[in-house]
């Protein structure tokens, strides 16, 4: 039996933008009237990867890395300048109706809901243009109204909703036609923590119930960590890493963090030889140590007077991401690698 | 599924939006009331006798008809699409399996009944003040007026679409439309009936797309054209429409290739 076709295939996908630029000031503004200066920016460079149906994949990378450009090419909004993209067997840039009926794009900073009308009006429009049967529509809407707790807001003009309420309605509008592939571009931007959690939970539930493929970009690491089994790190338009979040963490910060609560009051020369001390205060101590030396470190820490609450873990995600997103540091991800 | 139900759904949402923006719509009606200003001016100028073949009543008829035709050929895709391309708002429309151009067409048309409803009392007041207007008395003029009005709207929409599509390459394409409007005010018969233009200049003006979107249907409505002239006018409308629709479709396709989908 042959393997099922991947939901998404990228083969050398590239996008080059031609952007005009000028120096600040009146003189250059006037000069730009007569002679515009253009630079070519390679936003995405020869990206190649596949995403299987039902996968939850997160794009990570610093600002301007090419994540959103890639997402927009996959959604059919941008025409690639090189290479090939295929989503559910379609070439996205052709924007065939059959393709558009099977995908959805949610953008945290853009809306499809009519600003001055209740969200229900846009839902109804989408029901018709996406050709959703009335019964299916009613069932899906009821399910999502319950999951997202939006009964009280769908009849109010969208402009009167809070950001969180609006984004919930945006999600409903995007999912009413039951897309098989859902592209999420910064879906939780500007939301409070509770709302972020609700959104993540909802997207995970949608993936679980319907087997939809989820492709997400987010600056909130927690979104990606909580939702995505697979991470694609994109930097300067190139794929730098493809694997699980655990593998990513260990690649960037291979040391394990070993910590313990103990009665510590003096220098710990024995432990200092095992690794780097990252925390030492009265009552607790933590070291980053090489994985091979974890047993030694554990033994040494447990030998401390009053040792309790011993923990061995990866470096905190935010530290990893700070390192990952910092342009000044080498990422240590020279080649795309599976995790 | 056929296109009909989708157009119906867009129409319904468009009506809902137009209702929500009824105050703005009234302002737009009033800002396109320039023919009524012309009416007052030309009515006064004709007090001492007809100007060419226009007497006071003919001017009244012409400019009330011009005001009404202007309302019924109104479209604003140039501003909406220009903004949507520039800010990336177009993304949401592009993701739907229905053309954004059709979306705009239906939203513009959906506002028409409300717009006409808001314009009618203004026109009625003017008619009461001036003592009425003369309309076409032949069945053929009325029969031809309907397609002429539809073609005028389609032409106005296609012209705006072409200009709006330039936003795929330019920063603010809608500013170019101001240039178009400047020519329109003079050449469409908005301030002066084109039949009063000097010989030679008038013939050229009457062959241009400006006149095809306003002056021609107005003259047809008030009975100033015979059937042969009406058919010629419709022929001119069709020719311009074919040109601008072809150009609009080409610019739209090329534009989507150049589209930057700006904004996050």
Interface residues (C-beta under 8 A of the other chain):
Chain A: X17 X68 X72 X75 X76 X77 X78 X79 X95 X97 X100 X101 X103 X104 X105 X107 X108 X109 X110 X111 X112 X114 X116 X117 X121 X122 X124 X125 X126 X127 X128 X129 X130 X131 X157 X185 X186 X189
Chain B: X1 X5 X6 X8 X9 X10 X12 X13 X16 X17 X20 X21 X88 X89 X91 X92 X93 X94 X95 X96 X97 X98 X256 X257 X259 X260 X261 X263 X264
